[in-house]
Amino acid sequence: MLWETLSAARDLGRLQQITSILIRYGFGGLVRRLGMASVLERAGKVVHWKQAAELAQLQTPARVRQAMEEMGPTFVKLGQILATRVDLLSPEWIAEFEKLQDRAPPVAFALIEQQLSEDFGAAPEQLFADFDNEPIAAASMAQVHRARLADGTEVIVKVRRPGIRPVVEADLRLLTRLAAIAESEVADMRRYKPKELIRQFTLSMRSEMDLAAESRNAERIGHNFADNDAIVVPEVFGQRSGERVNVQEYIRGIAGRDLAALDVAGLDRKLLARRGAEAVLKMILEDGFFHADPHPGNIYYLENNRLAFIDFGMVGRLPEHRRNQVVNLLHGLAEQNAPLVVDVLLDWAGDTQVDTDTLTNEISAFVDQYHGVALKELRLGKMLTDLTTLLRDHSLSLPPDLVLLIKVFITLEGMGRQLDPDFDMVATATPFLRRAMLARYAPDALAKKGWAAATGAIDILTGLPQDLRKLLRAARRGTLNVQIDVAQLNQLGHQLDRAASRLTVGVVTAALIIGSSIVMTVQGGPTLLGLPLFGLLGFLGAFGGGLWLLVSIWRSGKFND
């Protein structure tokens, strides 16, 4: 067990907290299986195995969700990330993880003031004309205070919770070990790629703890919308921001959840829905850098039918080749082009073994059910949800950089329909898809691709003589190796090895029986219970060898069923 290598004593206290919570919610079997309890017991820490009956009666997804809430910010964030993995988890798990709320009691202002003084080099009251000691929001990672600069500008000061980094880093180390155990010892977990999932989660958590990274994200997205007056991104005051503090312009508007206030203010719901969708589509399909959490809590509606995006801690990135794949997928769904959809999914499957014919037939049937349906009646979010369910049925998972994208599309369409019941996501996306496809074949784009291909070919040709020289030199020295890795041959080798082992044990067992029988007839020598001692030992050895053969054959037959 990898838990045996847990040498950092600083993690044992946190491990005891996590173990106690898991046991209390009825996951004692999991704790034992992973060896978490044995590590604590060897470290001299007591593990209490009492289990609350009322908690054990809850459904498993509900117990996992409540345990995550108790285990703290890292696990709450992990659950929120898992809520986006519609390609991995069934709807009941997704629905439960979506209930995870990132709320926490506020930190005492004395601690906040001390940390701000360390970061700013002066007390907050010396740097701001006004600073509200009471936070307007408090989450597990940070809390937000209102303030006013000397020139009268209203700002928000987002402060990372003091002491949160050591806790999160300990959790990430434990999760990394847990993922390695799950992938190596639980066969059913391997298709979920837990190590890769936790690796991506670790990068996301460390980025979210760095409030300076959030400032850079906001500045980048703000730059991309500099020419669009309908979209507002709060100004970041970089000279006052750092890893533990983020100072941004205060946005005064109607919260995204307060739909009734929109009508009172006389704002145009249809226009807001279209502008919001167009903004997100631009970020995804044109910029390749998008706000990955555009839920109602992160959107404000402003006068003149403008929208403001806030909280850029979670962003997504799409390189050009991924954007091309996304465009092909969405275009294939919108145009009911099954072969185009299948090609994209097979590209995403990579080296994963998949029944191509079955997948193609199911995708064709899936797309065909939308044949003849008017564009305005298509539900792109539902189509993507159904598509990811189909992937899950084939044990396929989305590439990590696309998980957030699918969730954004689903969230975006849901918000659009809340604003406007007749919101047409497909019609809104179609112009972006067409522009993206035309841009792909524009003269400058083709010239760029042609130049890249030409330079690559020239590099190969110019390097060919040197590569051939190295190959011939290795051949002359006898150091040229050719490695062929065939899975079936490896399996055959293991089978032959087991067969040879059984044959050897069988021959030795037979020899022991014959030799012991001969010894039994010879008079003299040491005896036990009136029988020759060496004869008895030989028969005992033969019995052990025969028993091993029977167990080996039985296990082989069981595993082959």
N, C-alpha and C positions, 0 to 999 in steps of 0.2 A: 504493500500500500504506500502511496505517495505521502500519506499522512505521517508515515514513520520518519520522513525526512524533515518534518516540521521542527526546525532547530531554533527558530526565532522565538524566544520566550515572550516577547512583547505581544505576540499574536494569541497566546494561550488564554488570556483574559477575555478577549473578544470571542474566541472560539467557544469558551464556556457559556457566554451569553447566548450565542447563536444556537448551541446545542440544547440549552435549557428551553428556549422558545420552541424549537422543533419538537422536542419530546412532549411539551405541554400541548401542542396541537396535533399530537397523535402520529408523529413521524419518528418514533423511537427505533423502528426497524431500519429506517434509512440511516439513522445515526450509527447504529451498530454496524450495518453493512459497509459504511464508508470508513469505519475505524476511528471516527471522531471521538467516541467515548473512551476507547482504550488509550488514546493519546493523553486525554485529560486525567484519566486514572493513574497513568504512569507518572504524570507530572504532579500528582498529589492533590488534584482538584476533584471535588466530589460532584458526581452527576446524579441528579434527582430524577427518578423515573416515574414519578407520579404524573398521572394524565387526567386532565379535566374531562369528565364524561360528556358534558354538554358541548365542548369543543369538538370532541371526537365524533359527535353525531352530525356535524356539518358535512356538506358535500366537499370532496377533496379540493376542487378549485377555490371554494370559499375559505377553507382552512389555510391553503397556501397563500392566498391573498392577505388574510389577516396576520399570518406569521410574518410575511414580508413587511407589513406596516409596522409591526413591533420591532423587527430587526433593524430598521433605520433607513437613512437616506439612500445608501447604496442599493439596497434591495428594493426599495420603492421605485428607484429609477430603473432597475433591472426589470421589474414587473411592467413598467410603462413601456420599455423597449419591447418586451415580449408581447405586449398588446398590439404592437405593429406587425408581428410575425404571423399574419393570416395564412402564410404559406406553410407554417409549421404546426400551428395549434388549432384545435377545433373551436367552433364558435362559443361553446360554454366557457372555455378557458379565456378566450379573448374578451368576452363580456365581463368576466370577473376581474381580469387585470385592468380593464378600463375604469374600474371603480377606484383604483388606487389614487388617492389624493395626496399631492405633495404639500402638506401643511405641517406646521410645527409651531410650538409656542415661541414667542419672540425671546431673543437673548436680552439680558439686562443691559441697559444703555451704558452702564459703567464699563462693561467689557467692550462694547462697540466703540465707545469713545477712546479707550486705550489703544485699540487696534488702529483706528483712524489716525490717531496722533502718531503712531509708529510709521504709518504709510505716508502721511502728509508732512511729517516733521513739525506739526503744530496742531493744536487742539481745533476741532471743527468750528467752534465759535469764532476763531481767529481767521478762518478761511472763508466762511460763509456769512452773509449778512443775516441769515436766519437759518436755523437747523431744527427740525421737528424731532424731538427725542422719541416720540411714539411712532413705530413703523406703520406704514400703510399696507404692508404685506409681509408675511413671514413664511418662508418655506424651509425645507430641510437643509438646503445648501446655502441660502443667503436670505437676507431680509432687506426691505427697501424703506428708505426714509425720504421725506420731502425736504427740500432746502431751497435757498435763494442766494444767487451770487450777488456780488457787490453792485453790479450794474442792473440788478432787478430781475434778471433772467431766472425763471422757475426751473428747477432741476429735480431729478430723483437721484439719490445716492444708494446704489446697490452694494451691500457689504457682505462679503463671505463670512459665514458663521465662524467665530473663533474656535480653533481646535478641531475643525471638521476634517482637515486633510489626513492626519494620522489614522483616524477611524476609517475613512474611505480607503486609504492605502492598505490597511490591514484586511478589510473586506475583500479588496481586489486580489490580494495574495491568496486568501482562502478560496475565493471563487475560482482562481486559476488552477489551484490544486484539485478542487472538486471537479472541474471540467475535465482535467486530465484523467482522473479516476473513472468518471462516467464514460469517457470515450474508449478507454482501454478495457474496461471490465463489463460494461453493459452494452451488449450488441445492438439493442434497439435504439440506443441513444446516438449511435455513430452517424446515422443519416442526418441528424440535426447539427452535426459539426460543433459540439459544445465548446471546444477549444477556440475555434475561430470566432464563435459568437461572443465568448468572454473577452477575446482579444479586441474585437471591435468595441465592445462595451467599455473596456478599460480605456481605450483611446477617447471615447466619447465622454466618460466621466472626468478624465484629467483635463480635457478641453473645457468642459463645463465649469470646473473649479477655477479655471484661469479666466478671470473676468476681463483681462486685457484682450484675450482672444475674442470674447463676445464683442468688445469695442471694435476690433478690426472687422468682424463679420458685419456689424451694423454699418460701418463706414463703406465697406465694399458694396453692400446692397444699396445703400444710399447713393453711391456714385452711379450705379447702374440705372437708377430712377431719377437722376438729376434733371432730365428733360421732361419728366412727367409730373405735372402739377397736381394730378389727381391722387398720387401715391406719396405719402409722407413717411419718412424714416427719421426718427429722432436724432438730432445732432449729438455727437459724442464729444465730450471735453477731454481729449486725450491727455492733456497736461495734468489733469487731476485724476486720471484713471491708472490702474495697475492690476497686478495679479489678484489682489484681495478687495479692490474697490473699483466701482464703475460709476462715472458721473455722466448722465444723459439729460437731454432736454425733457422737461415734463410735458406730456401730451394731455391736453384738456379736450375731452370729447365724450361721445356716448359709447359705453362699453359694448362689446360685440354681443353679449348675452341679453342686453336690454333692448329687445326688438320693439317693445311698446313705445319707448322713447323716440324711436325713429319716426313714427307717425306723428307724434306730438311736435317734433322738430320740423316736420314737413320734408323729410329727405326721401329721395326716390329709391325704393327698395330694388327695383329691377336694375337700375343703373349701378347701384352699389354692388349687386351680385355679379354683374358683367365685369365691372372694373376690377373687383377682387379676383375673379377667375383669370382675367387677362394678365393681371400682375403676376400671379403665381405661375401661369403658363409661360410667361416671358422668362421668369427666373429659371424654370426647368429646361425649356426647349431652346432658348436662345443664349442665356447667360451661363447655364451649367452650374449655377451656384444659387441655392434656394433656401428659403425659410422652411425648416423641416417640421415645424410645429404650429401651423397657422390655425389653431383652434379659436373659438370666440373670445377666450380670455386674453389672447395676444393680438386682438384687432380692435381698433377704435374707429368709430364713424365721426367724421368732422363736417362742419358746415360746407356748403357748396358741393355736397355729395363726394367728399374725399375720404380716403381710407388711410389709416396709420397702422403700420406693423411695429410691434415691440417685441422684446425678449428674443435675442438672436443667439442664445446659448446653444441651440441645436440647429445645425445647418446641414444640408446635403450637397454633395458635389457629384457632377456627372461629366466625365471626360467625353470627348467628341464621339468616340466609338460607341459609348453607352447611349448617348443622345440619339445616335442613328438607330440603335436597336429599339429604343423607346418609341421613336417616331414610327418605325416599321410596325411595332406591335399595336400602337394606338390606331395607326392607319388601317391595319389589317382588321381590327375589331370594328372600326367605324364603317369600313367598306365591305365587311363580311368576306374577307379574303383569308380563308383558312390556311392555305400553304404558306403565306407570309407569316402568320402567327406561329405555325409549327416551326418554321426555320428559326425564328427568334428564340423560342423556348428550348430548342435543341442546342442552340449556341449557349444559352444560359446553363443547360444541364452539364456542359463540359464533358469530363471523363466519366460521369455517373452512368452506370448501366441503365438503359431504358429500352422498353419495348416500343420501338419507333412506329411500327405499324399500328399497334393499339392506340398509342398516343395520337397519331395522325387521324385515325378514325374518330376518336372521341372529340378532338378539337374541331374536326369538320362538322360533327353533329352539333357541337356546342355553338359554333358560328352560324350554322344553317338555321338554328331556331330563331335567329334575328332577321332572317331573309324577308324582305318586304315590309319590315317595321319602319315607320317613319323616323327620321333622325331625332326629332324632338321627343319621341317616346322612348328612345334608348336611354338606359341608365348606365353610364360608363362605370360608376362606382360599383354597381352590382355585377357588371360584367367582369371587372377586375377581381372582385371577391370570389365569384364563381370560378374564375380561371385559376386563382391561387388554390382553391379547394381541389380542383382537378390535379394541380401539381402535387398537392399533398397526398392525394390518392395514389400517385405514381412514385411516391417517396422522393420527389424532387423538391429542392428548395431554391429560393431566389438568391442571387448574389447579394452579399451584405449591403452593397451600395445602392441597391434597388428597393430594399425593404421600406425605407422611409418614403421613397417616391410613391409607392403604391398606396401607402397610408395617407399621404398628402392628397392624392387624387380622390380617395374615398371621402376624406374630411371636407375637401373643397366642394365636392358636389353636394354633400349634406348641408353645408352652410349656405350654398347658393339656393337650395330649395327651401331652406328656412326663410330666406329673404324674399324669394320669388318662387311660388309653387310651380310655375311654368318654366323655371330655369332650364335651359337646354345646354348641358355641358358639352355634348358632342358638337353642336353647332358653334359654340364658342371656341372649342379646340381646333376645329377643322382648318381655319385660316392659318393658325400657327403651324399645323402639320404640313400644310401645302407649302408655306414659306420655307420651312425647314428642309423639305424634300427638294424644292427648287434651288435653295442655297447650296445643297450638296452637289448639284450638277452645274452650278454657275461657272463661267469661264475661269475666274480666278481660283475657285476651289479645285477645279480639275487641273489647272496648271500647277497648283501647290502639290496635289497628290502625284501628278506626273513627275514633278521635279524630285519629290521624295523617293519615288520608285526608281528614278534614273540614278540618283546619287547612291541609293542602296545597291543597285546592280553594279555600278562602277566600283564601289567599295569591295564587293564580292570578287569581281574580276581582278582588281589590282592585288587583292590579298590571296588569290588562288595560287600563284607560284610558291609563295611562302608556306601556305598550308600544305601543298603537295610535298614540299621539301621536308617539312616536319613529319609528314606521314611516312615518307620513304625512309627517313632517318630512324624512326621508331621501328619500322619493319626490319631494317638491317640489324638493329640492336636486339631484336627479339622482344621488345617491350610493347608491341602493338597488341592491344586487347580488344576483343569484340565481345560485348555483353548482350546476351539475349535473355530477356525476362518474360517467361511464358507462365502464366498463373497455373494452367492445367498441368504443365510439366512439374512445377513445384509440388502440386497436390499429389501427382503420381509418385514423386520421389518420397513424400512423406508416407504414402501408402506402402511403398516397397520397403521403406525402413521399418514400419510397424510389422509388416509380414516377416521380415528377416529376424526381428527381435523375437516374435512368437515362435518361429521355427527353431531358433537357437535355444530358447527356454524349453521347447518341447523335446529337443534332442537331449538336453542336459537332464530333464526330468526322466525321460526314458532310461538314460544311462544310470541315473541314481537308483531307479527301481530295479534294474537288472543287477547292478553292483551290490545293492543292499540285499537282494535275494541270495546272491552268492555268499555274502558275508554271514548271513543268517545260518548257513549250513556248515560253517567252519567252527570247530570247537576251540576253546581257549580265548584269552583276551578279556578285557573288562566287560562286565555285564550290568544291566539295569533291569530290575523286575524280572530277573532270570533270563533275559534276552540279551544278545550281543549289543553293546552300546553303539558301535559304529553302524551297525545295521539299522538300529532305531533312528539314529540321526539322519541316515540316508533317506529313510522312508519319510521322515518329517520334512526334509528338504524337497523331496518329490511331491509331497502333499502341498507345500507352499507354492511350488512352481505350477502345479496343476490348477490350484485355486487362482493364481494370477492370470493364467491363460483363460480360464472361464470368465473372469471379470472383464478382461480385456476384450474378449469376443462379444460379451453382452453389451458393453459400452459402445463398441463400434457399431453394432447393429442398432442400438438406440439412437445414436447420433445420425445414422444414415436414414432413419425413418422420416 
